[in-house]
Structures are given as C-alpha cells and as structure tokens.
Amino acid sequence: MQLQPSAIYKEYESGVAFKSSLGTHGMYEQNKINERFFSGDQWYTASKTGNRPLVRHNVIKRIGDYKMAQLLNGSIGIDYSAQGIPADYNSDENKEFESGVLSHHGYKFAGRVDDKEINLIMTMLGKYRDYVSKQSKFDILCEKALKKAFISGSAVIYTYWDSLADTGLFADSERTVKIKGDIKSEVVDIENVYFADTENDDVQSQKYIIIATESDVDSVVAQSRAFGADEHTVSLIVNSAQNGKVLTLTKLYKETDIFGDTRVMCTKVTENAVIRPPFDTKLHIYPLSLFKWNERNGMIYGDSDVT
C-alpha cells in the first residue's frame, strides 16, 4: 500500500485525470454546468447573439424537486435484531430501559446472555441509532445528498469519529470534566472523492478511497502538531499553501491481519507532508455511503438527469 505523501498525491492526480476525461466536458465542468442549469442559468455555455432577452423557464428544477420529494417521502428507521432470536420490543425490560430506569441502575451484561438480555441490547442499539440520527441531522444530510446526486449523478455521506466534538456531557457529578468525542457525518461532493478502481461499483471492495479537501492552513498545521509533526513538516505544509488554503488528502484503505480480521486504516497528508500518520479506525467497512441517481455499467460514478 502506497502511504508516502507523494505516492498518495499521484493516486489523487490519476483520479483527477480520469474525472476530467469523462463525457464532453469532464466531470468537474459538467457538474458546474448542471448546477447552473438547476439554478436557472440555462444559457450558460450556449452561443447567443443579439440583444433580445433570454427566455428562462426552469423546468429542470421543478422536475428535480418533484423526484426528490417522492424519494424523501417517509422517514428512515432501523430495527436491530439478533439472528434466530424473536424481537420483543414491548417487554417489561425494554419498557424500563425506555423510561431510563435501567440506564440509571448501571445495568451490566456479563457471561452468557439470554433472549431477554439480547433483546434489551438490540433496543439499546436502536435508541443509540436514533440519537445519532437526531444529533447529526441525518434527514437534512439525506436531502442535501439527494440534491447533489440529482445534479451531479452521485452523492457521498462520510461518517467519522470527531474526537474534539463537545457532547455537552460531563464525566463527573461536579460537571468539571467534559466528555468529548462523537460520531459526525457530512455530505462530500463526488468531485472530491476518488476510488481506486472506477470500473468496480462496489465501495467496500475498493483497494483505497481518497477524500480531497481544501483546508485552512492554520487548522492543518494545528492538526499535524497534535499528531507529532516536527517543524520541518510544518514548514512543508505552510509552503504548499495558496491563499491561506492547503489541499489535504485523507486516504482510507483496508488491512487484514494473520487471523483474517480486516480493519479500515486511515492517513491524512498534503502533497509532501504527513498530517496524521496511518492509524486503525477500528472499523471493518469503509464509512462512506454512495448513492447514484442513475446507474452506469462498469462505472462507480452515476449519471445525472440534468446532464
């Protein structure tokens, strides 16, 4: 696996070249055209003469709004269950948990668990999923991703652990020790996501995935120092900045140990410096959800109705 900054940057450049070769205009320019069409600028790139006013009837946006409304009609829910064990969400134990009694008692699971305890665990997972969905504004994320997919053909939601997130909770009764760290999700433009094999539409079997971001150089320097960067590394980061911004590349890849356990690894670099050395995310699958508006054979990227 290529983990040197220069090698990762070459993989990124290869992805850029491929996207630039797609269609008549390339992905980057085509998606700009599509966004302008969706916003009502339907004469962009068109040859026009004379001083007559340009007619604008934004049919595209109306069609897109209608289709998105149909897809978003209805909330998304998840119920957890253990294979072979019937779910009993109305049990007394689960009702107690919902009222907060068991959580206040410090309920613990030890040794062999029975069906009731497994059902209680499943309920706890469901409640935690509801909490994460609410705090991450998941419905809004889905709406934003769907709009991007309609315009550009594909959308990605990236989920990660933010160790600096302020939860508003405290570890002590005196409320002096803050609990930090929480799950975060964000919509990433498909233009900024690069897959190792563009002919393979299975995200989880990708050799690697690179996420490109234009970041404020001061925040990147702070991140690098937090992960042990020396002054030479910091100077490389600063010298690569343009207009106060620096291109950062987050590379996700999988490693399998001698016991057959596969983990998702991650590293973050600039073109010539390491921001965060490789680390184990403790995940078994890539934390990206890819949605394609129109499927394409032998292509991981989707097609847009606007195109």
N, C-alpha and C positions, 0 to 999 in steps of 0.2 A: 504494500500500500504506500502510495506517494504521500508523504507528510511534510516535506520541506516546503516553505512558503513559495519558492519559485516554481516548484512542481505543481502545487495546487493552483497557482496563478495560470500556468499553462493549460491546465484542465479547464479552468474558467474561460480562458481565451478560446479554446476549442469549442466550448458551448456557445460562446458569443458568435463565433463564425458560423456555426450551424444555424442558429436562430436567424442570423442576418441573411441566410440563403433561402429561407422558406418563402414560397409564393413569389408574387411580383415585386413586393416592396420589402420583404423581410419582416420578421415578427415585430420588431421594435417600431418601425414606421407604420406598419399595418395597424397595430393596436392604437397608435396615436390618431390615425385617420378614423378608426372605428369610434374612438371616444369622442371625437369632434362631431362625427355624424350623429351619434347618440345625443349629444348636447344641442344639436340643431344647426351646426355649421356644415350643411350638406353640399356646399360648393367648394370645400377645401380640396385642393389639387386639380380642380376642374379648370379647363381653359375657357375663358369668358371674355367677350368683347362688348363694347358699347357702354352706355351709362344707364341702361334700364335697370330697375330694381330687381334683385334676385328673389325668386319665389321660394319660400321655405314652408313646407308642411312636414312636420316631424312625425311621420308615420312610424319610423323605426322605434322611437322611444315608447310610443303607445303600445306597439306590439310587444316590446320587451317588458314593459310594466305589467301587461296582462299575463304574459307567460310566467314571470317571476311570482306574481300574486297567486297563480294556480299552484306553483310548487311550494310556496311558503304557507299555503292554507292548511293550518293544522300544526300543532306543536310536536316536537320530537321527544319521545320518552324512552327510557331504558329500564327494564326489569332484570335483575340478576337472579340466577338460579343455579343450583349445583346439579350436575348430570345425574339422573336417576332418582333424585330426591324431590318429591312434590312440594311446590311452594305453598306456604301457608302465611300469607301476609296479614291475616286477621287474627293471628294467635295472640294470646294474652301477653306473651313475652314481647312481641313486636309492638303491640299497643303501648306497653310500658316504655319501650325504647322511644317511641314517637313522642311520648309525653315527657321524656327527659329523665325518667326515674333511673333506668339502668345506667345511663351515662354518668349520673351523679354518684351512683354507687361504685363506680370504678369497676364495672363488670369485666371479668377476665376469662379468656379461653385457655385451658391447659389440658394437655393429654388428649385423649380420644374425645371427639365431639359427637353428639347425637344429632338426629334430624332437626330438632327444635333449635339447637345452637347454630347449626348450619344455616337454617332459615333466618335466624337473627343476624348472622354475619351478612347474608345476602341483602337483608333490609338495610343494614348499616352502609353497605356499598352503594345501594340505591340512593340513600339520603345524602351521602357524600357527593355522588354524581350530581344530584340536584343543586347542592351548594356550589360546586364548581361551575356548573352551568349558569347559575344566577350571578355569581361574582365576576365571571368572565364575560357576561352579557352575550352568551352564546347565540341567542336568537338574532341579535344585531350583527354578530360576526357572520352568520349564515346568510343574512340578507345582503351584506356587503360583498361576500364571496360570490353570491349568485349573480349580482350585477356585474362583477368583474368577469365572470365566466361568460355571460351573455355578450359582453363587449369584446373580450379577447380570446374566448374559446375555452379557457381553463382558469381554475381558481385553486389556491392552496391556503389551507389553515395550518399554521405551525404552532405546536404546543410545546412548552418547555418549562423548566423549573427556574423561577426567579428567586434566587437566594436573598435578595435585598428587599423583596416586597414586604411592605408593612401590613400585617394582618389585622392590627387593632387589638390583638390579644396579648395577654401577659402571662409569664410563666410562674409568677408568684402572687400571693394574695395582696401584697402591698402595691402591686401594679408598677413595679420599677424595672422589671426585666421584660423587654418586649420580645414577642415571638415573631421572627422574621422568616420569610420564605413561603412561596405559594405557587400554584400552577398558573401559568399565563398562556394565553392563546392570542394570536394575531393573524390577520389576513396578509399574505405576502403576494405581491404581484408576480405573475407567472414569468414575466421578463427577468426576474431576479432569482429564479430557481433553475438549477442546472442538474440534469440527471446524467449518470454515467453512460447509459445505453438508451438512446432516444427511440430505438425500434422496439424496446420492451416496455409495454404499458403497465407492468406490474411494479408498483412503487417499492414493495418490500423485497423484491429480488434484485434491486439495483446495487451495484458494487459500491457506489457512493452517491451522495447528493450534496450539492454546494448551494448555499444561500448567500447571495451578494447583497451588501448593504452600504450605502453612503452614510458614514457616521461622523459626528463631531470629533475632531482630532483630540480635544481635551478629554472627552469621555473615553476614547480609545486608549489614550496614554494612562488614564487612571485605572482602566481595566487591566492593562498589561502590567502595571506596577503591583496591582493587587495579586497577580499571579506570578510575581517574582522576576519581572523583567529588569535587566540592568540598564544603565544609562546609554550604552551603545544601541540597544534595542529601541529604547525610547527615541533616540535621535533618528533612527531609521524610519520610525513611524512619523515623526514630525516632518522630516524631509520629504516624505511621499505625499504630504497633504497638499491639496489645492483648494483655495478659497475657504480654508478652515475645515475642509472635509477630507476624509480618507476612505478609500474603498476597503471594506473588510469582507473576508470570505470565511463563512462557517461551514466546515466540512463534516458531514455525518457519514460514518461507514461502519461496517459490521466486522466483528472478530469472533471466532469460535475457538474455545479452549479445548484442551485434550479430553475433556469429559463431554464434549459436544454441546456445551452451553454457549449460545450466541448472544452477544451483547452489542448494543449500539454505542460506538465510540464517537468522540467529537473533538475537534480542534478548531481554533479561530486564528486567522493570520491576516496580514496585509500582503502586498506583493513581495516584500523582502524581510518581513519580521513576524515573529510569533507573538500573538496577543495572549493566547491561552494554550498551553501545551496539551497534547492529547489526554483525554480523561474518559472514564467509564460513566455513561449516563445512567446506568443501572436499568436501562430499558432493553426490551427484546425485539421491539419493532420500531421502525422509523416513526417519529412523532409528527408526521405530515399527513393531512387528508387532501387528496387531489380529486377535484370534481371537473369533469369535462362536459361542456354543453353539447357538442356533437362529437361522437367517437370517430377516430380515423384509424384505418387498418395499418398496423406496423408503425404506430406513432404514439408516443406518450402524451403529446400535446393535443388538445382538442381544437375543433373548428368553431368559429363564431357565426351566428346568424347575421350579424352586421356585415361581415366580410362578404 
